[in-house]
Amino acid sequence: MAATTPGPAKLEALGNGRFKVFGALNADTATDLLKRSADAFKNAGSLEIDLANVPEGDSSGLALLIEWLRLCKQRQQTIHFKNVPEQIAALARISEVADLLDCGATPC
């Protein structure tokens, strides 16, 4: 069976500041997803990002989540990540930034 190249990651708005991410979060997808998410997140007071449909991620995926945290702090929004993929969670632990991903309903 041949390996498949992941397509672009997709961000789906569910309403009320809730979003779902689909696809791999890696060097091939993170930059584009960051560009597309900036406007999508703009008008929400708080954000909930569900990552259950992210099959894999690397350091670029972790960097994307940290950038979303920075953007929320700048905009005085709150953010909560659900179902962080194990690969990204492991990188966060190794990098000693895991607490950032668990910020829940507190301003980040």
Secondary structure, DSSP 8 states (H G I E B T S, - for coil): ---------EEEEEETTEEEEES-BSTTTHHHHHHHHHHHHTT-SEEEEEEEE---B-HHHHHHHHHHHHHHHHTT-EEEEES--HHHHHHHHHTT-HHHHT-TTSB-
